[in-house]
Amino acid sequence: MLCIQLILYMTTTADGKYALTGGNDRTVRLWNPMRIDPGYIDDGTGAIPPALPIQTYTNGHSHPVSAIAVDPHSTTMITASDRTVVVTDIVSKRVKRRFHGHSGRINSVACSSNAETFLSAGYDGKIYIFDGRSWNASPIQILDQATDSVTSVSVWQEGASASEIITASVDGVVRYYDLRMGQIRSDDVGDAITGLAFTHDGHCSAATCLDGTIRLIERNSGELLRQYSGGHQAGNYGLEVTCTADDLHIVSGSEDGSVVLYDLVGGHVVQTLKGHDAKPTCAVAAHPKREETSVVISASYDGNAIVWASSLHATQ
């Protein structure tokens, strides 16, 4: 268990070796979720042992941490604190850049594979793109097609060439931006989107919505392939969703504190994980490696993040 104050956001590094959590205490914490804190003493109560803490980051956060992203090389961390984007060197803890511009709280951040371009999505319905190589803190581009709060932004990049910027919004639309071609493609899912994830083969997007339904969309055609509902509760909080590395399961948080795994193909509930208090579990992450596909991390408004694993991984 990763125990801190109210957790608003959680993510993992690209190799899955570390997890980062951030919340109302304006602190980002780096953990090794696969190892138990060596200072832990089992008191025989059956409590979940704490994960191994590695580092804490407080500089640059004057408000609660609302979003976290890490570059693919796990050297640069991008966080959001209210309307500010903070870029931090993970190893030295040095704050490298701060960017401003949004008129509302930032909901999501992302970066390019080379950590040279940083993106932020906000309550103001805009996506700001910043050039990390320039000392000019003004955005190099603003995407303002959304008509409501933008809840997710990500960069889908294949090889050395930039591919797409993908966003999701409370207006119910997933937007795909091909900046090189100057094209925008939109998929309207019909309800407010609070979280967006992608299958690891890149073929599908999973959009979790306020109506309690997760919608699986084929990226190229926009076809609705499957809907998932009934296992998780939604409607009042922004829940996140993720896909396991083997693309067999969709993992969702729930407002009743549980974590729900759906069969990606069949659409039915495979397992419900209960360990959080009866407060919304809003953030979920799955281990990015196929050999560790049973490892899932969830973060809740109860102030805890929990590492879930099969009995095999739990004993390793």
C-alpha positions as CSV (number, residue, x, y, z in Angstrom):
1,M,0.0,0.0,0.0
2,L,1.2,3.5,-0.8
3,C,-0.2,5.7,1.9
4,I,-0.4,9.5,1.6
5,Q,-3.0,12.2,1.7
6,L,-6.0,12.4,-0.8
7,I,-4.6,11.1,-4.1
8,L,-5.8,12.9,-7.2
9,Y,-3.5,11.3,-9.7
10,M,-1.2,8.3,-10.2
11,T,0.9,6.9,-13.0
12,T,3.8,4.5,-13.6
13,T,7.1,4.8,-15.5
14,A,7.4,3.3,-18.9
15,D,9.2,0.2,-17.6
16,G,6.7,-0.3,-14.8
17,K,9.5,-0.4,-12.1
18,Y,8.2,2.8,-10.4
19,A,4.9,4.4,-9.5
20,L,4.2,8.1,-8.9
21,T,1.4,9.5,-6.8
22,G,0.3,13.1,-6.3
23,G,-2.6,14.8,-4.4
24,N,-3.8,17.4,-2.1
25,D,-0.6,17.6,-0.1
26,R,1.1,19.2,-3.2
27,T,3.7,16.5,-3.2
28,V,4.6,13.9,-5.8
29,R,6.0,10.6,-4.4
30,L,8.0,8.1,-6.3
31,W,7.7,4.4,-5.1
32,N,8.9,1.0,-6.0
33,P,5.5,-0.8,-6.0
34,M,7.0,-4.2,-6.4
35,R,9.0,-4.1,-3.2
36,I,8.0,-3.8,0.5
37,D,9.5,-1.1,2.7
38,P,12.3,-2.8,4.5
39,G,11.5,-0.9,7.7
40,Y,8.0,-2.5,7.8
41,I,7.4,-4.8,10.8
42,D,4.5,-7.2,10.5
43,D,2.2,-6.6,13.5
44,G,0.1,-9.7,12.7
45,T,-3.1,-7.7,11.9
46,G,-3.1,-8.6,8.3
47,A,-2.6,-5.0,7.1
48,I,-1.2,-4.5,3.6
49,P,2.5,-3.7,3.9
50,P,3.7,-0.3,2.6
51,A,5.6,-0.1,-0.7
52,L,9.2,1.0,-0.8
53,P,9.4,4.9,-0.9
54,I,12.1,6.2,-3.2
55,Q,11.8,10.0,-3.5
56,T,9.5,13.0,-2.9
57,Y,9.0,16.1,-5.0
58,T,7.5,19.3,-3.6
59,N,9.2,22.1,-5.5
60,G,7.0,24.0,-7.9
61,H,3.6,22.8,-6.6
62,S,1.7,25.6,-4.9
63,H,-1.6,23.8,-5.3
64,P,-2.8,20.2,-5.3
65,V,-1.2,18.0,-7.9
66,S,-3.9,17.2,-10.5
67,A,-1.9,15.4,-13.2
68,I,1.4,13.5,-13.7
69,A,3.2,12.2,-16.7
70,V,6.7,10.7,-17.3
71,D,8.8,10.7,-20.4
72,P,9.5,7.2,-21.9
73,H,13.1,7.3,-20.6
74,S,11.9,8.0,-17.0
75,T,14.1,11.0,-16.6
76,T,11.6,13.8,-16.8
77,M,8.4,14.3,-14.9
78,I,5.6,16.6,-16.0
79,T,3.1,17.6,-13.3
80,A,0.1,20.0,-13.1
81,S,-0.5,22.2,-10.1
82,D,-3.7,24.2,-10.6
83,R,-3.0,26.2,-13.8
84,T,0.8,25.6,-13.9
85,V,2.8,22.9,-15.7
86,V,5.9,21.9,-13.8
87,V,8.8,20.1,-15.5
88,T,11.1,18.3,-13.1
89,D,14.3,16.2,-13.4
90,I,13.4,12.9,-11.7
91,V,17.0,12.1,-10.6
92,S,18.2,15.5,-9.4
93,K,14.7,16.8,-8.3
94,R,15.5,20.1,-10.0
95,V,12.6,22.0,-11.5
96,K,13.6,22.7,-15.1
97,R,10.7,24.7,-16.4
98,R,7.3,26.1,-15.5
99,F,4.6,26.9,-18.0
100,H,1.4,29.0,-17.6
101,G,-1.5,29.9,-19.8
102,H,-4.7,28.1,-18.8
103,S,-7.6,30.0,-17.3
104,G,-8.8,26.9,-15.4
105,R,-7.3,23.9,-13.6
106,I,-5.2,21.6,-15.7
107,N,-6.7,18.0,-15.9
108,S,-4.0,16.1,-17.8
109,V,-0.4,16.5,-19.1
110,A,1.7,14.6,-21.6
111,C,5.0,14.9,-23.4
112,S,6.7,13.8,-26.6
113,S,8.9,10.7,-26.6
114,N,12.1,12.9,-26.6
115,A,10.7,15.1,-23.7
116,E,11.1,18.2,-25.9
117,T,7.4,19.1,-26.2
118,F,5.0,19.3,-23.3
119,L,1.2,19.3,-23.5
120,S,-1.5,20.3,-21.0
121,A,-5.3,20.0,-21.1
122,G,-7.5,22.1,-19.0
123,Y,-10.9,22.9,-17.6
124,D,-10.9,25.9,-20.0
125,G,-11.4,23.5,-22.9
126,K,-7.9,24.1,-24.4
127,I,-4.8,22.1,-25.0
128,Y,-1.5,24.0,-24.7
129,I,1.6,22.8,-26.5
130,F,5.0,24.1,-25.1
131,D,8.4,23.8,-26.6
132,G,10.8,22.6,-23.9
133,R,13.9,23.5,-26.0
134,S,13.0,27.2,-26.0
135,W,13.2,29.6,-23.1
136,N,10.1,31.2,-24.4
137,A,7.4,30.1,-22.0
138,S,4.5,30.9,-24.3
139,P,2.8,28.0,-26.0
140,I,3.8,27.3,-29.6
141,Q,0.2,26.1,-30.4
142,I,-3.2,26.1,-28.7
143,L,-5.9,23.5,-29.7
144,D,-9.3,25.0,-28.8
145,Q,-11.8,22.8,-30.7
146,A,-13.3,21.3,-27.5
147,T,-16.5,22.9,-26.2
148,D,-16.1,21.8,-22.6
149,S,-13.4,20.7,-20.2
150,V,-10.6,18.5,-21.7
151,T,-10.0,15.6,-19.4
152,S,-7.3,13.7,-21.2
153,V,-4.4,14.4,-23.5
154,S,-1.8,12.0,-24.8
155,V,0.8,11.7,-27.6
156,W,0.7,8.5,-29.7
157,Q,4.1,8.2,-31.3
158,E,5.4,5.4,-33.4
159,G,9.1,5.4,-34.1
160,A,11.0,8.6,-34.5
161,S,8.1,10.4,-36.3
162,A,5.4,12.3,-34.4
163,S,2.0,10.6,-34.9
164,E,-1.1,11.9,-33.2
165,I,-2.2,14.1,-30.3
166,I,-5.3,12.5,-28.8
167,T,-7.7,14.3,-26.5
168,A,-11.0,13.5,-24.7
169,S,-13.4,16.0,-23.4
170,V,-16.6,16.4,-21.3
171,D,-18.3,17.4,-24.6
172,G,-18.2,13.7,-25.4
173,V,-15.7,13.8,-28.2
174,V,-12.4,12.1,-28.8
175,R,-10.2,14.1,-31.1
176,Y,-7.2,13.0,-33.1
177,Y,-4.8,15.7,-34.2
178,D,-2.3,15.0,-37.0
179,L,-0.3,18.2,-36.8
180,R,2.0,17.4,-39.7
181,M,-0.9,16.7,-42.0
182,G,-3.0,19.5,-40.5
183,Q,-6.0,17.2,-40.0
184,I,-8.4,16.7,-37.1
185,R,-10.6,13.6,-36.8
186,S,-13.4,13.4,-34.2
187,D,-15.4,10.5,-32.6
188,D,-18.5,11.5,-30.7
189,V,-19.2,8.9,-28.0
190,G,-22.4,10.5,-26.8
191,D,-21.6,11.2,-23.2
192,A,-19.1,13.2,-21.1
193,I,-15.7,11.5,-21.1
194,T,-13.7,11.5,-17.9
195,G,-10.8,9.2,-18.9
196,L,-9.2,7.7,-22.0
197,A,-6.8,4.8,-22.5
198,F,-5.5,2.8,-25.4
199,T,-4.9,-0.9,-26.1
200,H,-1.2,-1.7,-26.4
201,D,-1.5,-2.6,-30.1
202,G,-2.7,0.9,-30.7
203,H,-5.9,-0.2,-32.5
204,C,-8.5,0.9,-30.0
205,S,-9.4,3.6,-27.5
206,A,-11.3,3.0,-24.3
207,A,-13.3,6.0,-23.1
208,T,-14.9,6.0,-19.7
209,C,-17.9,8.2,-19.4
210,L,-20.1,9.8,-16.7
211,D,-23.0,7.7,-17.6
212,G,-21.2,4.6,-16.1
213,T,-20.3,3.1,-19.5
214,I,-16.8,2.5,-20.9
215,R,-16.8,2.5,-24.7
216,L,-14.2,0.7,-26.8
217,I,-13.6,2.5,-30.1
218,E,-11.7,1.4,-33.2
219,R,-9.2,4.3,-33.7
220,N,-9.1,4.3,-37.5
221,S,-12.7,3.9,-38.3
222,G,-14.4,5.3,-35.1
223,E,-16.6,2.2,-34.9
224,L,-18.0,1.4,-31.5
225,L,-16.8,-2.1,-30.8
226,R,-17.9,-2.8,-27.3
227,Q,-19.5,-1.3,-24.2
228,Y,-18.7,-2.1,-20.6
229,S,-21.0,-1.3,-17.7
230,G,-22.7,-2.8,-14.6
231,G,-19.5,-3.6,-12.6
232,H,-18.4,-0.1,-11.6
233,Q,-20.3,2.9,-10.3
234,A,-19.9,6.4,-12.0
235,G,-21.7,9.7,-12.4
236,N,-20.2,12.1,-9.9
237,Y,-16.4,11.8,-10.2
238,G,-13.9,11.7,-13.0
239,L,-12.9,8.0,-13.2
240,E,-9.9,6.7,-15.1
241,V,-9.5,3.6,-17.2
242,T,-6.6,1.5,-18.5
243,C,-5.9,-1.6,-20.4
244,T,-3.6,-4.5,-19.3
245,A,-0.5,-5.1,-21.3
246,D,-1.8,-8.2,-23.0
247,D,-5.0,-6.3,-24.1
248,L,-7.2,-8.9,-22.5
249,H,-8.8,-6.7,-19.8
250,I,-10.1,-3.2,-19.3
251,V,-9.5,-1.9,-15.7
252,S,-11.7,0.8,-14.2
253,G,-12.0,2.7,-11.0
254,S,-15.4,3.0,-9.3
255,E,-17.1,5.4,-7.0
256,D,-17.8,2.7,-4.4
257,G,-14.0,2.3,-3.9
258,S,-13.6,-0.9,-5.9
259,V,-11.5,-1.7,-9.0
260,V,-13.3,-3.6,-11.7
261,L,-11.7,-5.7,-14.5
262,Y,-13.8,-6.3,-17.6
263,D,-13.1,-8.9,-20.3
264,L,-12.1,-6.8,-23.3
265,V,-13.6,-9.1,-25.9
266,G,-16.6,-10.5,-24.0
267,G,-17.5,-7.3,-22.1
268,H,-18.4,-9.1,-18.8
269,V,-16.9,-8.4,-15.4
270,V,-13.9,-10.7,-14.7
271,Q,-13.0,-9.6,-11.2
272,T,-13.9,-6.9,-8.7
273,L,-11.1,-5.9,-6.3
274,K,-12.0,-4.5,-2.9
275,G,-9.5,-2.9,-0.6
276,H,-10.1,0.8,-0.5
277,D,-12.5,2.5,1.9
278,A,-15.9,3.4,0.4
279,K,-14.5,6.4,-1.3
280,P,-14.1,6.8,-5.1
281,T,-11.2,5.0,-6.7
282,C,-10.4,7.4,-9.5
283,A,-6.9,6.5,-10.8
284,V,-5.8,3.1,-12.1
285,A,-2.7,1.9,-13.8
286,A,-1.6,-1.5,-15.2
287,H,1.9,-2.8,-15.5
288,P,3.2,-2.0,-19.0
289,K,5.0,-5.4,-19.5
290,R,3.1,-8.5,-20.6
291,E,5.0,-10.7,-18.2
292,E,3.7,-8.6,-15.3
293,T,0.2,-8.3,-16.7
294,S,-1.5,-9.3,-13.4
295,V,-0.1,-6.3,-11.6
296,V,-2.6,-3.4,-11.2
297,I,-2.3,-0.2,-9.1
298,S,-5.3,1.8,-7.9
299,A,-5.4,5.2,-6.1
300,S,-8.4,6.4,-4.2
301,Y,-9.8,9.4,-2.4
302,D,-9.2,7.5,0.8
303,G,-5.5,8.6,0.5
304,N,-4.1,5.2,-0.4
305,A,-2.8,3.5,-3.5
306,I,-2.9,-0.3,-3.5
307,V,-0.8,-2.7,-5.6
308,W,-2.8,-5.7,-6.7
309,A,-1.1,-8.8,-8.1
310,S,-1.7,-12.5,-8.5
311,S,-0.4,-14.9,-5.8
312,L,2.7,-15.6,-8.0
313,H,3.8,-12.0,-8.1
314,A,2.8,-11.4,-4.5
315,T,5.3,-14.0,-3.3
316,Q,8.1,-12.7,-5.4
